[in-house]
Amino acid sequence: MKQAPRSEVTCLLTGAFGLVSTIAVALSMAAGVLVTASLFIAERAPQGTTFLWIHLIVSGVFLVLGFLLAGIGREVLGVVRTAAAASDPWAAALRKRLARLLILLTVAGLGLSGILALLTYGILARIDEGFAVFG
């Protein structure tokens, strides 16, 4: 069996990681916006300020997670592209380690995206029932 050249493998891993991290960012941001929106969309939204603060804090956590994931994705891809452009022996060893890191981050991102998809689905189901997420 013929092995694919390193640059093609790195390109594939980079593309997969970029796609998975973009999905995770989108789901996290959507969950953050939907939690706050559920206060205004829901027919039977709670009127107390306690629930308002809970919604805002949870929305903030989802939004911060989304921005954190976007930053991590951008920086990891930047490191991979910098290592791919270098030609010294140290960069060759670094590229091998970065390929493993991309695999691990892609698998972890798939798991996180699954969890965020379930949470977002739950938020949408709660809104569809006419309730705010909390309360």
Secondary structure, 3 states (H helix, E strand, C coil): CCCCCHHHHHHHHHHHHHHHHHHHHHHHHHHHHHHHHHHHHCCECCCCHHHHHHHHHHHHHHHHHHHHHHHHHHHHHHHHHHHHHCCCHHHHHHHHHHHHHHHHHHHHHHHHHHHHHHHHHHHHHHHHCCECCCC
